[in-house]
Amino acid sequence: MSSNEWAILGLTLRTAALATLLIVPPGLAIAWLLARRRWRGKSLVETLVALPLVMPPVATGLILLQLLGRRGPVGGWLHRTFDFDIVFTWRAVVIAMMVMSFPLFVRAARVAFEEVNPRLEQIARTLGAHEWRVFVTITLPLAARGVLSGLLLAFARAIGEFGATILVAGNIPGRTQTLSLAIYNFVQLGRDADAFRLLVVAVVIAFAAVWITEAFLRRRA
Amino acid sequence: MSIILRDVVLPLTDFTLEVSLELTANTTALYGPSGAGKTSLLEVIAGLRDARGTVELHGRDVSRLPPRLRRVGYVPQDDALFPHLSVRQNVFYGAQVREDAREHSAIDVLEIRPLLDRSVKKLSGGERKRVALARALLSEPEVLLLDEPLSGVDVALRDRVLEYLVRAREEFPVPAIYVTHQMEEVTAIAEEIVVLERGRVTERRLL
């Protein structure tokens, strides 16, 4: 692989890892609230969280572009106040990845939390544990398998992100061009050999992600 | 030292639990057929179910307190040991919350010292019951709720587990409610019996 291709792989892994890391705290919180609490607006949040799963990624990308662009409400404010731009930078890559993998992570974590016997949490409370301690010592460890496989799924989804990314981050070599975007680009330019090399890289990453998840689930079972 | 329930009302599937009781015996057996509302009543006392009425433990109204502040040691029927923790971590769970993880004589009274470094998955039914009881006792409860402690224990081992229970009651005389539907357990461990049928107290007498 050329240094250029290593750079593409590096950018993809870095942005995907950061995106995955950033969705963990809000993802766990929302998954727990959906699994364990009844509250007003729950079904609305449920629907909103699942939306990027069912919408065309390009449409999600367009929404993000409208929001985060220099003329958009969020992007405009950031630009005016902090001279800070998101669109067409690596930050936009991370945000597109986060939005697209968030539903997968929340779904997996929620199912994992729901499978934890609530009786164990109740007993921990009678033993004097407050909610945070119950979560950290009982709920999360017992849900760890599902949460971790959700994390890997989210990471894999982030690596493969294309539709939302290309709209909100563009396809700028060396800055926002991830693996998927580079493959697309090479095919467009007729550089099939380059495209195939990256394709092999993509397959290896996907294989490793699935294999690690399966191995982990087997080990814990 | 008392457990007082005033006009506790909790609608269940087939009937409504309606109980007013003042318990002063050291061990009260709550006796009745399956599905009479015995477990639900324990859950109300522990704060795990919202019911109308008030619950007073030793003169302290705990009705609005969350379970963690009630100081109730609840040993449920399924013992609910934390499966991902060792016996030691289970036993000291409540003690650690109160930052009081020192030795406790319940460990020797219940003879669980040799079990401490085992995984809870490797315990027998009787061992599980003893560990669950020790875990409740180590959290220094002011009231103990024991829900059919002998269920799930091999018939051959029941007498031995019952001996441990009796000994633990003597060593740690925290007021306790002992739920059962076996008369021989009632006579072995309790000073008073309260009979619960379809959510209502139908009989009550000292033994």
Chai-1 contact restraints between the chains, C-beta under 6 A:
chainA,res_idxA,chainB,res_idxB,connection_type,confidence,min_distance_angstrom,max_distance_angstrom,comment,restraint_id
A,R119,B,A80,contact,1.0,0.0,6.0,A-B,restraint_1
A,L120,B,A80,contact,1.0,0.0,6.0,A-B,restraint_2
A,L120,B,F82,contact,1.0,0.0,6.0,A-B,restraint_3
A,Q122,B,L48,contact,1.0,0.0,6.0,A-B,restraint_4
A,I123,B,A80,contact,1.0,0.0,6.0,A-B,restraint_5
A,R125,B,P67,contact,1.0,0.0,6.0,A-B,restraint_6
A,R125,B,R68,contact,1.0,0.0,6.0,A-B,restraint_7
A,T126,B,A46,contact,1.0,0.0,6.0,A-B,restraint_8
A,T126,B,P67,contact,1.0,0.0,6.0,A-B,restraint_9
A,T126,B,V72,contact,1.0,0.0,6.0,A-B,restraint_10
A,T126,B,Y74,contact,1.0,0.0,6.0,A-B,restraint_11
A,L127,B,Y93,contact,1.0,0.0,6.0,A-B,restraint_12
A,L127,B,G94,contact,1.0,0.0,6.0,A-B,restraint_13
A,L127,B,S139,contact,1.0,0.0,6.0,A-B,restraint_14
A,G128,B,R68,contact,1.0,0.0,6.0,A-B,restraint_15
A,G128,B,G94,contact,1.0,0.0,6.0,A-B,restraint_16
A,G128,B,V97,contact,1.0,0.0,6.0,A-B,restraint_17
A,G128,B,R98,contact,1.0,0.0,6.0,A-B,restraint_18
A,G128,B,S139,contact,1.0,0.0,6.0,A-B,restraint_19
A,A129,B,V97,contact,1.0,0.0,6.0,A-B,restraint_20
A,H130,B,R68,contact,1.0,0.0,6.0,A-B,restraint_21
A,P141,B,H84,contact,1.0,0.0,6.0,A-B,restraint_22
A,L142,B,H84,contact,1.0,0.0,6.0,A-B,restraint_23
